[in-house]
Amino acid sequence: MTTKTGIVAQLGEQAVLLPGLIGKALAANDRIKLRLSLLQEATAQVQEPGRAARPFGAGLREAGLGDEVTETCIADARLVGAGRLYLPGALALLAGLKADLAAMLAPLQAADAAAGAPFAARLEALAPQLAVGVEDQIGLDEVSALATATRGGADSVHLLVMDMHKALNRLAADSAVETLDGARIHAVSPEDRHAIKAFMRGLNRTAPLAFGHPGLETTAVRAGGHLTIQNDIGTTDAHVLVVHVDDEAVSVTYTDIHRVRAKFFIAMFDGQGAEWSPLAERQAAGLEEDAFYLITGRFASGDAAAREKFLEFLGSRIVFLIDWNKARKALQIFVGKKPAVALLSWAAAQDYGHRAFIELGGAELVFDAVQRGAAGRIRYGVRLDEALGEAECVEFLRHVLSETSQGLAAGRGARLIRDEIQADLSRRFESAEGAVFSLLACHLGLTRFTAEGIAVQLTGSGGEGRDFARRAKLIEEKADRLTAQLREMAARSHEGGQLRLVIDAVENTADALEDCAFLLSLVPTGPARPDTAPLTRLADIVIDSISHMVRAVEAASRLPEGQRADATTALQAVDAVVGAERAADTAEREAFATFMAVPQDDARRLTLSLEIARALEQATDHLSHAAFALRERVLEELSA
């Protein structure tokens, strides 16, 4: 780059100056953004007293604006009159805006006067907005007019800057004197090359994860005493990354139209040693809604190797911003907003990304897997995380993100990837139903424990009846908690209605046995105990019935594996439960006959004996209902 800019300009050879002019224009662009941010922050501050002000000190020093405004200017801002802002240094800011806009226009005119003419005309038309008054005052509506980025209405300085910046990026790429590892570079020093290589090393490592999407073009130029690296990040006008590198630090300026993606960007650097400014709000009262958010970060280090390591990491993260919002919207259809962002953070940390997911259809890819791999297993209108459970759904979507990324990278066909995702979802639904059966078996185990305790109590060797009743109550409460889980899990399944019948009947069994334990605790103590043999017989039938039901549930849980023998085992166990219910009917009648055959001196003992017999028989009734409902589920699986 020539240093004799004056004489070259006099000779009319402006194009020779392009590298230097472009460098100055990019630096001017950074200053303009900072000036506009100062004006907007001051406006927000005076309208919301007590609001935490965004710090600008480091940014002012790096941009060389320390002579125009002080670090305390926002704190000193105040309203003067109706809709008027007093800001120390406001006039200098406006004058600087005018100069920086001219600096941005210069290379565009030097490269192609005709192409630069529309920008020059717009700048001339906007000149009244930049008129310098006699005091450091500006109207709130004037700040809004300067800073608005809403298209379709009046032109603004902000819109002009965005459009010139985009044109500068194209010009910089077209006029680069050299390409270094894919970056178009202008007049850089030997030391700058190491920094650029580090940045591009990270960018090129993850760039394949864009899968052909445009938007990773990078330019680098030395201007203003430091190296400036810029990346366009996709195709959105206001989505830009600008990096300044000097001997002491790496400074990052990032703009984004999506607040949540800007927060995601910062979060990617957790543990990297960078300090970030607060995310600047552009929606203060009295201002039009702004089109983008701006944040700045700084990695301070005098060690070149440390700076290069940070630059490499920075370059590697850019691809994870492309189509980010599209991926977030697709994922949150299935898991909600926060888990969707967490999924994208996980995918970025694993270097999978989300572009392959979008490339293969995004939400439609998952809908297709649900339709083909989980048809009949999700009730209409139920979201996927409700059907699978949030944790399992997140794991599935993680698999989708990794499988699409690794599959496309390996050159696997889209159909094969879709088939694998469908198979994985189908397995997860089978596992979810298996989890219901597993928990149901645990519930039956608790119920059998109570039944066995009743049998022991009836022999007279079970200890104090009230103690046993208390233990039985605790077991029943634990079983209730399992029932709540089971009902929630069953509600997610298309077959939830059939499973719910099984669950409710098993729960009724537990309740009947807990009632029986309570009745036992009421039997009067003393030598004149009733004949307990008929009740013991009933208790043994209940224990056998529960054992058969456990076998039926365990066999049913294996049905998705396709083993015919498991279906046979399940149906045989169901039949045994039904047979036990018939045996209990007969045993209950025999018990009643036995009790009535012998006169009783104590009506309490007779009444309790009859009620205990009835409770035990009711337990087998409930188990029979559970068995019949399970039989229907087994037959459905066999016919599928």
C-alpha positions, -999 to +999 in steps of 0.1 A: +000+000+000+014+034-010+019+060+017+020+089-007-017+093-008-016+130-014+004+130-046-013+099-059-047+116-054-034+147-072-025+125-101-060+112-103-050+076-097-075+070-068-078+033-076-042+028-064-053+040-030-081+014-027-065-008+000-059+022+022-092+037+015-110+005+022-092+001+055-101+036+066-137+030+055-140-001+076-126+017+106-150+045+100-179+020+099-169+008+134-168+044+147-202+052+132-218+022+150-202+034+182-215+069+178-250+058+170-249+034+200-238+063+223-267+084+211-292+056+216-279+046+250-280+082+262-316+084+250-326+053+268-308+064+299-327+097+302-360+081+296-354+053+321-336+069+351-317+043+372-312+020+342-277+003+342-258+021+315-238+002+290-200+009+294-183+025+265-149+034+279-128+006+262-147+011+229-141+048+229-104+043+235-100+017+208-119+037+182-099+069+191-130+088+201-117+097+236-112+133+226-148+137+213-167+124+243-158+113+278-166+079+295-190+097+318-210+114+290-240+091+293-242+095+330-242+133+324-269+132+298-303+147+307-335+159+292-337+197+284-371+208+274-397+186+256-380+158+237-345+173+237-314+154+248-284+171+263-253+149+258-218+163+264-200+158+231-231+154+210-220+180+185-186+163+181-204+130+176-225+145+148-195+161+131-176+128+134-206+110+118-203+133+088-166+127+084-169+089+088-197+087+063-174+105+038-146+081+046-169+051+038-180+067+006-145+075-006-134+039-018-168+033-034-163+064-055-127+057-062-134+022-075-164+032-096-178+067-097-210+056-113-216+029-087-208+053-059-231+081-072-263+067-055-246+065-022-233+101-026-268+113-035-283+096-004-256+111+018-263+146+004-301+141+011-293+131+047-271+161+053-298+180+073-298+151+099-261+158+105-264+196+108-243+208+137-261+232+162-246+255+188-251+233+218-246+197+227-283+190+222-303+168+199-340+159+196-351+124+206-369+122+173-337+132+155-318+103+172-346+080+161-343+093+125-305+087+125-306+053+140-336+036+125-329+005+104-365-001+093-368-003+056-398+008+036-400+043+051-377+073+051-340+068+045-316+071+075-279+073+083-281+038+097-295+023+065-270+041+044-242+028+066-255-008+063-257-005+025-223+011+021-208-015+044-222-043+022-208-026-009-174-022+008-173-059+016-179-067-021-153-042-031-128-055-006-132-090-019-130-080-056-099-057-051-079-079-027-043-080-037-038-115-022-057-145-008-044-161+024-060-194+033-092-182+018-092-147+033-089-117+009-062-095+024-049-060+019-015-046+028-010-067+060+022-071+079+041-104+084+028-105+120-007-100+107-004-130+085+000-153+116-032-139+131-051-142+098-039-178+094-050-186+129-085-172+123-088-190+090-075-222+105-105-223+128-129-211+101-117-237+075-119-265+101-156-260+106-166-244+072-176-278+057-204-279+083-221-251+063-227-277+036-225-252+007-244-223+023-228-190+014-216-165+040-181-173+053-163-148+031-135-131+050-114-100+043-085-086+063-067-052+061-043-033+082-056+002+090-057+026+119-027+009+136-043-026+139-054-056+118-091-057+109-106-091+100-142-091+088-166-120+082-200-116+066-218-145+085-244-156+060-264-133+038-283-110+062-272-074+059-269-066+096-252-099+106-215-091+106-184-099+126-155-074+128-123-083+146-095-060+155-061-074+165-032-055+180-002-064+202-024-063+234-058-077+226-083-091+202-114-070+200-147-083+186-177-064+173-207-085+165-241-074+152-272-095+149-309-089+142-319-117+167-313-110+204-314-147+213-288-156+187-265-127+200-268-143+235-260-177+220-229-162+203-216-148+236-223-181+254-201-200+229-171-183+244-176-194+280-142-203+294-123-186+266-112-156+287-131-130+267-150-101+284-182-090+267-203-058+269-239-061+280-262-069+251-274-034+240-312-030+238-324-010+208-360-008+218-360+021+243-392+041+247-396+069+221-375+051+195-385+030+166-377-006+170-342-011+159-332-038+134-301-052+152-282-057+184-246-048+189-221-064+213-184-060+218-159-084+233-123-082+242-096-109+247-067-091+264-033-108+261+002-096+252+011-132+242+008-137+204+003-174+208-027-169+231-042-143+208-039-167+179-055-195+199-085-173+206-087-162+169-087-198+158-116-206+182-134-175+171-131-184+134-144-219+142-176-207+157-189-186+128-205-215+109-227-222+138-245-188+134-256-194+098-293-204+096-293-205+134-327-189+138-342-212+112-328-242+131-340-229+165-376-224+152-376-259+137-364-275+170-387-256+193-417-271+175-407-303+193-392-292+227-399-256+233-377-225+232-351-230+259-343-266+251-341-257+214-313-231+222-296-256+245-296-282+217-279-257+193-254-249+220-247-286+224-244-292+187-219-263+183-198-275+213-197-310+196-188-294+162-219-310+146-238-278+140-273-276+125-268-268+089-271-305+079-303-307+098-317-278+078-303-291+046-322-324+051-355-307+058-354-294+094-387-298+111-400-318+081-373-344+087-386-350+123-422-349+112-414-376+086-397-397+112-427-394+135-451-403+107-431-433+096-415-445+128-440-436+155-474-438+137-501-448+161-479-442+191-485-404+195-520-391+202-531-363+178-520-329+189-494-341+215-459-325+211-430-349+207-415-340+241-448-347+257-450-381+240-414-392+247-407-371+278-385-340+275-352-357+284-357-385+259-369-361+232-338-340+237-316-371+234-334-380+201-329-345+187-293-346+197-291-378+177-308-361+148-283-332+148-253-355+150-266-381+125-274-355+099-241-337+103-219-368+104-239-385+077-238-358+052-201-352+059-194-389+053-213-387+020-241-410+031-274-407+012-302-386+025-326-416+024-303-437+045-299-409+071-337-405+073-342-442+077-317-444+105-334-415+123-368-431+119-355-464+133-340-446+163-373-428+171-392-461+168-367-477+193-372-449+217-410-453+217-406-490+223-382-482+252-407-456+265-435-483+266-410-507+281-403-482+309-441-482+317-441-520+320-409-519+341-424-494+365-456-513+366-437-544+377-421-524+405-456-514+416-468-550+416-437-559+437-447-534+464-483-548+462-470-584+466-449-573+496-481-561+513-499-593+504-471-614+519-473-593+551-510-600+554-504-637+551-478-636+578-501-615+601-528-641+596-506-668+610-502-648+642-464-644+638-464-610+622-461-589+653-482-559+663-510-554+638-509-516+641-472-516+632-479-536+601-508-513+591-485-483+593-459-501+571-486-510+547-497-474+545-462-462+537-459-489+510-493-478+495-481-441+495-450-452+476-471-471+452-493-440+447-462-421+436-454-448+411-490-447+399-487-409+392-455-415+371-472-444+353-502-423+344-481-395+331-460-419+310-491-436+297-506-403+287-478-397+262-486-429+243-512-435+217-520-467+236-522-448+268-559-455+273-554-493+273-523-489+296-542-466+319-568-494+325-540-517+336-524-491+358-557-481+375-566-517+382-532-524+397-535-493+418-570-505+431-554-538+440-528-520+462-556-499+478-577-531+486-547-547+503-539-516+523-575-516+535-571-553+545-539-544+565-559-517+583-587-541+591-562-566+605-550-539+629-585-537+643-589-574+652-592-576+690-563-594+707-569-623+731-571-661+732-603-664+713-589-658+678-611-666+648-603-695+625-578-678+601-572-707+578-599-696+552-583-661+552-548-675+548-560-695+518-574-662+503-541-644+510-521-671+493-544-669+462-538-631+461-500-636+463-501-662+434-523-638+414-498-610+418-470-633+408-488-643+376-495-606+368-458-598+372-449-625+347-476-612+323-463-577+325-426-587+320-435-609+290-456-580+275-427-556+278-407-579+254-433-580+227-418-552+205-387-575+201-410-598+181-406-630+202-437-651+198-429-671+229-433-639+250-468-634+237-477-669+247-462-665+281-481-632+286-514-648+276-508-678+298-500-656+328-531-635+321-552-667+321-536-677+354-546-643+369-582-648+357-582-683+372-569-670+405-599-646+406-623-675+402-605-695+429-607-664+452-645-663+446-648-699+458-624-693+487-644-663+499-676-682+499-660-711+518-646-686+543-681-671+548-695-706+553-668-714+579-674-683+599-711-688+599-709-724+610-695-716+644-713-692+668-692-661+676-691-645+711-676-613+697-694-597+668-663-575+661-642-605+652-669-619+629-674-586+611-637-580+606-632-615+593-659-611+568-645-577+557-609-590+554-622-619+532-641-594+510-610-571+507-588-600+497-613-612+471-616-577+457-579-575+452-581-605+429-610-589+411-589-558+404-560-580+392-583-598+369-594-565+354-558-555+349-551-589+333-579-585+308-568-549+298-532-562+294-545-591+272-560-565+248-527-547+246-509-580+239-534-589+211-530-555+196-493-559+194-497-593+178-520-579+151-497-549+144 
